[in-house]
Amino acid sequence: MPNPRDVVHSDPEIMGGQPVFVGTRVPLYNLFDYLEAGDSLHEFLEAFPTVSREQAIAALELAREAVSSAAAAGSH
């Protein structure tokens, strides 16, 4: 699992504290909004060139892990 500190950062001075990709001002929710709208990862990366493919994939992996952990915790 990727280290969340290498992928996402939250600082009240950047985008009002919204989680953003490390080294950018791109909010994490933009990735999910693009995917939810049916856009591809490639389209997201073209729209936000400061986000690397590795960062986007790592963010998706972190989200998958969080959902899996929450589902496992709820099944006990």
Secondary structure, 3 states (H helix, E strand, C coil): CCCHHHHEECECCEHHHCCEECCCCCEHHHHHHHHHCCCCHHHHHHHCCCCCHHHHHHHHHHHHHHHHHHHHHHCC
